[in-house]
Amino acid sequence: MTSSDSSRTDSESCPDWCAATDHLSMKFQTSKGDYFHLSQTIEFPSTDVDHNWHPIFFQLNLAQRMQGDGKFNYVTHPAEVVIGGNGLTPDGARGMAALLIDLADKAEATSAAEPK
């Protein structure tokens, strides 16, 4: 999808999951005039802790880049599932979920088989 409406506002054309409040500020943070739709970040705890023994969390969210040409023309890129700053396509996220389920089953089976 391409948009060329120079009167566009932050709330227009945002997906319902977008929690970004300042698309313009994000636009200036990129070198290409791009901006992003971002969901709220979900923090999921890991089993690791930092050097102060605080739990480390995975940060998960949805993101969608809107690539601009500096003339109010934007190309909408597909939304991605972002884990710790790394993007996955929806199919990639589903594939990772399937792998995580398989690994969890193996870890659980290994833990149950260990002598106590």
Buried (B, 14 or more C-beta within 10 A) or exposed (E): EEBEEEEBEBEEBBEEEBEBEEBEEBBEEEEEBBBBBBBEEEEEEEEEEEEEEEEEBEEBBBBBBBBBEEEEBBEBBEBBBBBEEEBBEEEEBEEEEEEEEEEEEEEEEEEEEEEE
